């Protein structure tokens, strides 16, 4: 019997990894700014990664709730 992997089972961890990575990058960009190093593009990319993580994790939560409501 082949088990179908639910979408939220891989989306939730991926979203959390992206959230953590984006937050770490944003903190690093802030450190670069404090030391007078270039930070703008790195910080902007960090925010994109962080917000992508929020969207992916939020999508996983929505899918999980919909799956539970079907039962």
C-alpha positions, 0 to 999 in steps of 0.5 A: 500500500502506497502512502500519499504524503500530505502536502502540509507534512513537507510545507510546514518544516520548509516554512519553518526553515525559511523563517529561521534562515530569513531571520538569521540573515536579517540579523546578519544584515543589521550587523553589517549595517552597524559596522558600516558594511554593505547591507541593503541588498542582503537585508532585502533578500533576507526579508524576502526569504523570511516572508516566503517562510511565513507564506509557506508555513501559513499555507501548510496550516491552511491545508492541515485545517482543511484536511481535518475539516474533511474528516 
